Amino acid sequence: MLALAGMQVPAFALQRSGADTNSDQRDWLVQQVRAGLGSGRAALIDDALARLQRLAPNAPDTLLASLEVQLYRQQNTQAASTLQRLRTSAPASAELASAERLWRAHQGAQRSALQQARLLATAGRSDQALAVYRRLFGDQP
């Protein structure tokens, strides 16, 4: 028992549930995947994505992270398959909406705008890059 402000609280009541911990781990791994994508660090991408896929292979956030990596690596066939899995497993999810926006941004004329935004960001012209990203994605992540 722990004492909080004079009250006795069982220690187990203060521990986070396994589901919360799993969700926190997945969130952190998704951020690691995105950090790797942003920095071009393949080892970070591969490690974080592999751990994420072992932790929750069919979770919408895992599928979205997989799609991001596949599109980054121009693995369009695998990306299309991953998008279809996400459409089937989480049809009304925020992750699916993000995945659809990302998929469209990697197609046709929008692809060149996305490349331009990445180049601007790499060159340190963040305001211009942000304007292009907003044109492509609005205020949605």
Solvent accessible surface area in square Angstrom, and as a share of the most:
residue,aa,sasa,rsa
1,M,157,0.70
2,L,86,0.43
3,A,69,0.54
4,L,90,0.45
5,A,110,0.85
6,G,75,0.72
7,M,126,0.56
8,Q,117,0.52
9,V,24,0.14
10,P,44,0.28
11,A,48,0.37
12,F,151,0.63
13,A,61,0.47
14,L,87,0.43
15,Q,133,0.59
16,R,154,0.56
17,S,62,0.40
18,G,59,0.57
19,A,77,0.60
20,D,66,0.34
21,T,57,0.33
22,N,46,0.23
23,S,41,0.27
24,D,58,0.30
25,Q,84,0.37
26,R,52,0.19
27,D,77,0.40
28,W,133,0.47
29,L,6,0.03
30,V,10,0.05
31,Q,100,0.44
32,Q,42,0.19
33,V,0,0.00
34,R,92,0.33
35,A,51,0.39
36,G,0,0.00
37,L,31,0.15
38,G,73,0.70
39,S,67,0.43
40,G,44,0.42
41,R,145,0.53
42,A,57,0.44
43,A,81,0.63
44,L,33,0.16
45,I,1,0.01
46,D,68,0.35
47,D,72,0.37
48,A,2,0.02
49,L,21,0.10
50,A,39,0.30
51,R,96,0.35
52,L,0,0.00
53,Q,71,0.32
54,R,173,0.63
55,L,62,0.31
56,A,16,0.12
57,P,72,0.45
58,N,95,0.49
59,A,15,0.12
60,P,43,0.27
61,D,22,0.12
62,T,1,0.00
63,L,3,0.02
64,L,13,0.07
65,A,0,0.00
66,S,6,0.04
67,L,0,0.00
68,E,25,0.11
69,V,3,0.01
70,Q,31,0.14
71,L,4,0.02
72,Y,85,0.32
73,R,87,0.32
74,Q,112,0.50
75,Q,66,0.29
76,N,69,0.35
77,T,114,0.66
78,Q,90,0.40
79,A,0,0.00
80,A,43,0.33
81,S,64,0.41
82,T,7,0.04
83,L,3,0.01
84,Q,94,0.42
85,R,110,0.40
86,L,1,0.00
87,R,91,0.33
88,T,103,0.60
89,S,64,0.41
90,A,12,0.09
91,P,96,0.61
92,A,107,0.83
93,S,26,0.17
94,A,81,0.63
95,E,50,0.22
96,L,18,0.09
97,A,46,0.35
98,S,19,0.12
99,A,0,0.00
100,E,39,0.17
101,R,44,0.16
102,L,29,0.14
103,W,54,0.19
104,R,127,0.46
105,A,1,0.01
106,H,15,0.07
107,Q,70,0.31
108,G,66,0.63
109,A,90,0.70
110,Q,75,0.33
111,R,68,0.25
112,S,69,0.44
113,A,20,0.15
114,L,4,0.02
115,Q,83,0.37
116,Q,88,0.39
117,A,0,0.00
118,R,90,0.33
119,L,127,0.63
120,L,18,0.09
121,A,48,0.38
122,T,119,0.69
123,A,71,0.55
124,G,61,0.58
125,R,125,0.46
126,S,73,0.47
127,D,121,0.63
128,Q,87,0.38
129,A,3,0.02
130,L,82,0.41
131,A,58,0.45
132,V,7,0.04
133,Y,65,0.25
134,R,129,0.47
135,R,166,0.61
136,L,28,0.14
137,F,32,0.13
138,G,39,0.37
139,D,118,0.61
140,Q,99,0.44
141,P,138,0.87
